[in-house]
Amino acid sequence: MRQLLQLPLVGLLLFFLTPSQQSKICVVDKKDESCLNPLLSTMNNSKYTNEVQAAHVLLSLRLVRIKNQNLEQRLMEIVKNTTSRKGSDLSSGQLAWTIMALGACHNPNENFSNDFQLVHLLEKKFQEEIKNMGAHNGNSLTNYYQLSQGLLALCLFSGNYSVTEIAELFTPENENYYFSGQFSVDTGAMAVVALTCVKRSIEKQKIEADTTISVTIDNHIKSLIKKILSEKKENGLIRNIYSTGEAMQALFVSKNNYEQSEWNCKQTLDTVLKEISQGAFSTPTAAAQILPALMGKTYLYVNKDSPCVSGSGINFNVSAPVPGSVTPENSPSAITVRYSVQINETYSTNVTVPNGSVFLDVMKEAQKQNKTVFDFTVEETSWGPYVTCVQGLSANNNDRTYWEILSGPKPLSQGVGSYVVHDGESLMIRWSKY
C-alpha cells in the first residue's frame, strides 16, 4: 500500500494572514502541490542515523502541519532517545533544533515534560558560546548560524538572555556573518529570524528601558536584509539553492524592511520548484529546510500551545522515485575523476568509482591508494558527513579554518556525502580560512 502524507489546504494558511502578509508571502499553488512529492518522499523514505537530521525533519513536518503518524513517531523516538542519552553533548545549534522540533506544537498524546531542563541547558551552552568569543577573538564555539539558532530557541521558549548583549553581538558588521570573505546568507537569514523574535518579545513586554535596544535590533535586521537581497541571482535564487529557503523565511518576517519591487517571490518560488523537479534537495535536511518557506511558514510559527494537526488534508503520493535518483541505462558503469588535496602543496591522483558516486566515495578510493596523502576523517552532521581532518590537519573554529570542497575552481554548495561526481571532473579538497 502506498504511504500518503497529508497537508492542510493552502487556503487555511491564507485565512490566518492579514492582507499585507498575503501580498508579501507567496506559497505553492494548489495546482503545483504535487511538485513537493520529491521532498516528502525524501523525508519519508530516508534512514535517520543522525538525531539532529531527525529533528530538522520533525520540525519541518510540524510547521507545515503534515500528518504522517508513522513517520512522526519514528522521528520523535529518535529525537527523544538522543536527548535522554546525550543531550548535554549536543552543540547549541543541535540542542536548539531539538527543542524547537519537540515543542513546535502540542500533541495531547505527548508529554514534553523536560522542556524546562532542555531550555536551561541551552541557556548554559549559549553563554559558553559567548564566553568563547571573549577568549578567542570573537569566535564562538561553533559558528554564528548555531548561535542564532540558540537565540531563536531561547526566545521562542522563554529562555534567559541579555537583550543588550544580543544587540552588541549581532551587529551586521560582525565578521562571523562572512565565510571565505563572502556574506553567508544562511547565517544572516537565521539571525534575522532570531532577532525578529527578540524584537517582537521586547515590544510585547513593553519595557520602556529596552526601547533603544529594540531600535538597534531593528536596524540590524534592516542591514542584514539588505545584505541578503544583494545576494539575489537573476533566476530568483538567493546566494544558492540551499540557502534560498531560510532567506525566504527572513524576507517573510521582515516585510516592512524592503520594497516589494526588491524581491520577486514568485520567481524564486518557480525556480525552486524547477530545481526540485531536477533532483535538488535530495537529503532529508535539505528537503526539510526548504519545505516551510514553500508553504509560507517560518520558524516563528513554532508554538508549543498550538495543536499539532488540524483541518482536512491533501494527499501526497511519496512512492515515486526522487528525480535524478535513477541512473540512465546507457550510462557507463564506472567513471574516472581527478582528485587533489591542497594544503601548502597539491597532491593529486586519478580515481575510478562507480557511476553515481558522491564526492565522499572518491575520497575513500583515494585513501585506499595512499593513506598518508589522502587520509581523512569526517563527522556526521544533519547535512551529512562533514570533513574535519585531512592528513592529520584538523579544522578549527577558533582559528577560522576548514576544509573546502571544489569542482574545478568552483566551491561546492553541497557536501561530500551528497554531491554526485561526473566523469572527467577535477575535484579538490583545500585547506582554507573563513
C-alpha positions in Angstrom: 0.0 0.0 0.0 1.3 3.5 -0.9 2.1 5.7 2.0 0.5 9.1 2.0 1.3 12.4 3.6 -1.4 14.9 4.4 -1.0 18.6 4.2 -3.7 21.1 5.2 -5.2 23.3 2.4 -3.2 26.4 1.5 -6.4 28.3 1.9 -6.3 27.7 5.7 -2.9 29.4 5.8 -4.1 32.4 3.8 -7.2 32.7 6.1 -4.9 33.4 9.1 -2.8 36.0 7.3 -3.5 39.7 7.1 -3.9 41.3 3.7 -0.4 42.8 3.9 1.1 39.4 4.8 -0.7 37.8 1.9 0.8 40.3 -0.5 4.3 39.6 0.7 4.2 35.8 1.3 3.9 33.5 -1.7 3.1 29.9 -1.4 2.9 26.9 -3.7 -0.3 27.0 -5.6 -2.8 24.1 -5.1 -2.2 23.0 -8.7 1.6 22.7 -8.1 1.4 20.9 -4.8 2.4 17.6 -6.4 5.8 19.2 -7.1 6.5 18.8 -3.4 6.3 15.0 -3.6 10.1 14.5 -4.1 10.7 16.5 -0.9 8.2 14.5 1.1 9.4 11.2 -0.4 13.0 12.0 0.6 11.9 12.8 4.2 9.6 9.8 4.4 12.0 7.2 2.9 15.3 8.2 4.4 17.2 6.3 7.1 17.7 8.5 10.1 21.1 7.7 11.6 21.6 11.3 12.8 19.4 12.6 15.6 19.7 16.3 14.5 18.6 15.3 11.0 15.6 13.7 12.5 14.9 16.9 14.5 15.1 19.0 11.3 12.6 16.9 9.5 10.2 16.7 12.5 10.2 20.4 12.9 9.5 20.9 9.2 6.6 18.5 9.1 5.1 20.1 12.2 5.5 23.6 10.8 3.6 22.8 7.6 1.2 20.6 9.5 1.8 17.4 7.6 0.1 14.3 9.1 2.0 11.1 8.9 1.8 9.3 12.2 4.3 6.5 11.4 7.0 8.9 10.3 6.4 11.4 13.1 6.5 8.6 15.8 9.8 7.3 14.3 11.3 10.8 14.3 10.1 11.5 17.8 11.6 8.3 19.1 15.0 9.2 17.6 15.0 12.7 18.9 13.7 11.8 22.4 16.2 8.9 22.8 19.1 11.1 21.8 18.0 13.8 24.2 17.8 11.5 27.1 21.1 9.8 26.3 23.4 12.6 25.3 21.5 15.9 25.4 24.4 17.6 27.2 26.8 16.6 24.4 24.7 18.3 21.7 26.0 21.7 20.4 24.0 24.8 21.0 22.5 24.7 17.5 21.7 20.9 17.7 20.0 21.4 21.0 18.1 24.3 19.6 16.7 22.2 16.7 15.7 19.5 19.2 13.8 21.9 21.5 12.1 23.5 18.5 11.1 20.2 17.0 9.8 18.7 20.2 7.9 21.9 21.1 6.8 23.0 17.7 3.2 22.3 18.6 1.1 20.5 21.2 0.1 16.8 20.8 -2.2 15.6 23.6 -0.6 12.2 23.3 2.9 13.5 24.0 4.5 14.7 27.2 7.2 17.3 26.6 7.9 17.5 30.4 11.6 18.1 30.1 11.3 21.3 28.1 12.4 23.4 31.0 15.6 21.4 31.6 16.4 21.5 27.9 16.0 25.2 27.7 18.1 25.7 30.8 20.8 23.5 29.2 20.6 25.7 26.1 21.0 28.8 28.2 24.3 27.4 29.6 25.5 26.4 26.1 24.6 29.9 24.7 26.6 31.6 27.4 29.6 29.2 26.7 29.5 30.3 23.1 29.6 34.0 24.2 32.4 33.2 26.7 34.4 31.6 23.9 34.0 34.7 21.8 35.6 36.8 24.5 38.5 34.4 24.9 39.1 33.7 21.2 38.9 37.0 19.3 35.2 36.9 18.7 34.9 33.3 17.5 32.1 31.3 19.0 32.5 27.6 20.0 30.5 26.6 16.9 29.5 29.3 14.5 27.1 32.3 14.2 24.5 30.1 12.5 24.3 27.9 15.6 24.5 31.0 17.8 21.5 32.4 16.0 19.6 29.1 16.3 20.3 29.1 20.0 19.0 32.6 20.4 15.8 31.8 18.4 15.0 28.7 20.6 15.6 30.7 23.8 13.3 33.5 22.5 10.6 31.1 21.4 10.7 29.1 24.7 11.1 32.0 27.1 14.8 31.3 27.9 17.1 33.8 29.6 19.4 36.1 27.6 20.5 39.7 27.7 18.9 41.9 25.0 21.8 44.4 25.5 24.3 41.6 24.8 22.3 40.5 21.8 22.3 44.0 20.3 26.1 44.1 20.7 26.8 40.6 19.4 24.6 40.6 16.3 25.8 43.8 14.6 25.8 43.3 10.8 29.4 44.2 10.6 30.5 41.2 12.6 32.9 39.1 10.7 31.1 35.9 11.8 28.5 36.6 9.1 31.2 36.0 6.5 32.6 32.8 5.1 35.8 33.0 3.0 35.2 36.7 2.5 31.6 36.2 1.3 28.4 37.0 3.2 26.7 33.8 4.5 23.1 34.1 3.6 22.2 31.1 5.8 23.8 32.8 8.8 22.3 36.2 8.1 18.8 34.7 7.5 18.8 32.7 10.7 20.0 35.8 12.6 17.1 37.9 11.1 14.5 35.3 12.2 16.0 35.2 15.7 16.4 39.0 16.0 12.8 39.4 14.8 11.7 37.1 17.6 13.7 39.1 20.2 12.3 42.4 18.8 8.7 41.2 19.0 9.3 39.9 22.5 10.6 43.3 23.6 7.6 45.1 22.1 5.2 42.6 23.6 6.6 43.2 27.1 6.6 46.9 26.6 9.7 47.5 28.6 10.5 51.2 28.3 14.2 50.8 29.0 14.5 48.4 26.1 13.1 50.8 23.5 16.5 51.9 22.3 17.7 48.4 22.1 14.6 47.5 20.1 15.5 50.2 17.6 19.1 49.0 17.4 18.0 45.4 16.7 15.5 46.6 14.1 18.4 48.4 12.4 20.5 45.2 12.5 17.6 43.4 10.8 17.3 46.1 8.1 21.0 45.9 7.3 21.0 42.1 7.2 18.0 42.1 4.9 19.9 44.4 2.6 22.8 42.1 2.5 20.6 39.1 1.9 18.9 40.8 -1.1 22.3 41.8 -2.5 22.9 38.0 -3.0 19.8 37.6 -5.1 20.5 36.0 -8.5 18.8 36.7 -11.9 16.8 33.5 -11.6 15.5 34.4 -8.2 17.7 32.2 -6.0 19.3 33.9 -3.1 23.0 33.0 -3.0 22.4 29.3 -3.9 19.6 26.8 -4.0 20.4 25.6 -0.4 20.4 29.0 1.2 17.2 30.2 -0.5 14.7 28.6 1.9 15.9 30.3 5.0 16.5 33.5 3.1 12.8 33.4 2.1 11.9 33.0 5.8 13.9 36.0 6.7 12.2 38.1 4.0 8.8 36.8 5.1 9.3 38.0 8.7 10.8 41.4 7.6 8.2 42.5 5.0 8.5 46.1 6.2 12.2 46.3 5.7 12.3 46.2 1.9 10.3 47.3 -1.1 8.1 44.8 -2.8 9.9 45.5 -6.0 13.2 44.4 -4.5 12.2 40.7 -4.4 10.0 38.8 -6.8 8.9 36.0 -4.5 7.0 34.2 -7.3 10.2 34.0 -9.4 12.1 32.5 -6.5 9.3 30.0 -5.9 9.2 28.9 -9.5 12.9 28.4 -9.7 13.0 26.3 -6.5 10.2 24.1 -7.9 12.1 23.6 -11.1 15.2 22.6 -9.0 13.1 20.1 -7.1 11.9 18.5 -10.3 15.6 18.1 -11.3 16.5 16.3 -8.1 17.7 19.1 -5.8 17.2 18.7 -2.0 18.0 15.0 -2.1 18.9 14.8 1.6 16.3 14.9 4.3 17.8 18.0 5.9 17.8 20.0 2.6 14.2 18.9 1.9 13.2 19.9 5.5 14.8 23.3 5.2 13.1 24.4 2.0 9.6 23.0 2.7 8.4 25.5 5.3 9.2 28.5 3.1 7.4 26.9 0.1 4.3 26.8 2.3 4.7 30.3 3.6 5.8 29.2 7.1 8.8 30.4 9.2 10.4 29.2 12.4 8.4 31.8 14.2 5.3 29.6 13.7 6.7 27.3 16.4 4.1 27.3 19.2 4.1 24.7 21.9 0.5 25.5 22.8 -0.9 25.1 19.2 -2.4 21.7 18.2 -0.1 19.8 16.0 -2.5 19.0 13.2 -6.0 20.3 12.4 -8.3 20.5 9.4 -8.6 18.3 6.4 -5.6 17.3 4.3 -4.4 16.8 0.8 -2.8 13.5 0.0 0.7 13.4 -1.5 2.0 10.3 -3.3 5.5 9.7 -2.0 6.1 6.3 -3.7 7.6 7.7 -6.8 11.4 7.8 -7.1 13.1 11.1 -6.4 14.1 12.9 -9.7 17.7 12.3 -10.6 17.9 9.2 -8.4 17.8 6.7 -11.3 20.9 6.3 -13.4 20.1 6.1 -17.2 20.6 2.6 -18.6 23.1 3.8 -21.2 25.4 5.5 -18.7 28.9 4.0 -18.1 29.2 1.7 -15.1 32.4 3.4 -14.0 33.8 6.9 -14.3 37.3 8.4 -13.6 37.9 11.8 -11.9 41.0 13.7 -10.9 41.1 14.2 -7.1 43.5 16.6 -5.3 44.3 17.7 -1.7 45.8 21.1 -1.3 47.5 22.4 1.8 50.9 24.1 1.2 51.3 22.0 -1.9 48.9 20.0 -4.0 48.7 16.1 -4.1 46.7 14.6 -7.0 45.6 11.2 -8.2 43.2 9.7 -10.7 40.3 7.8 -9.1 37.8 5.4 -10.7 34.5 5.0 -9.0 31.0 3.6 -10.0 28.8 6.0 -11.9 26.5 7.8 -9.5 29.2 8.1 -6.8 29.4 11.1 -4.5 32.5 13.1 -3.5 33.0 11.1 -0.4 33.3 7.9 -2.4 36.2 9.5 -4.4 37.9 10.4 -1.1 37.6 6.9 0.2 39.1 5.4 -3.0 42.0 7.9 -2.9 42.6 7.0 0.7 42.9 3.3 -0.3 45.6 4.3 -2.9 47.7 6.4 -0.5 46.6 6.6 3.2 49.4 9.0 4.1 48.5 11.6 1.5 44.7 11.2 1.3 43.8 10.1 4.8 40.8 12.0 6.2 38.1 11.9 8.9 34.5 13.1 8.8 31.9 14.0 11.4 28.2 13.2 10.9 26.0 16.3 10.8 22.4 16.9 10.0 23.5 17.8 6.4 25.5 14.6 6.1 29.3 13.9 6.5 31.5 16.9 7.2 35.2 16.7 6.6 37.0 17.6 9.8 40.6 16.5 9.2 42.9 15.7 6.2 46.5 14.5 6.6 46.1 14.9 10.3 45.3 18.7 9.9 42.0 19.5 11.7 39.5 22.3 11.0 39.3 24.7 14.0 36.6 27.3 14.7 38.9 29.4 16.9 41.4 29.7 14.0 38.5 30.0 11.5 39.9 27.2 9.4 38.0 24.5 7.5 38.2 22.0 4.6 36.7 23.5 1.4 35.5 21.2 -1.4 35.7 22.3 -5.0 34.8 21.1 -8.5 37.4 22.8 -10.8 37.8 26.3 -9.4 34.3 26.4 -8.1 33.4 25.8 -4.4 30.5 23.4 -4.0 27.4 24.2 -2.1 26.6 20.5 -1.5 28.5 18.4 1.0 30.8 15.4 0.3 28.0 13.0 1.0 25.5 14.4 -1.5 27.5 15.9 -4.4 27.4 13.4 -7.3 30.6 13.4 -9.3 30.9 13.3 -13.1 33.3 11.5 -15.5 36.4 13.6 -16.2 35.7 16.0 -13.4 38.5 17.7 -11.4 37.8 17.6 -7.6 39.7 19.2 -4.8 39.6 19.5 -1.0 41.5 22.6 0.1 42.7 23.9 3.5 41.1 27.3 3.8 40.3 30.1 6.2 37.0 32.0 6.5 
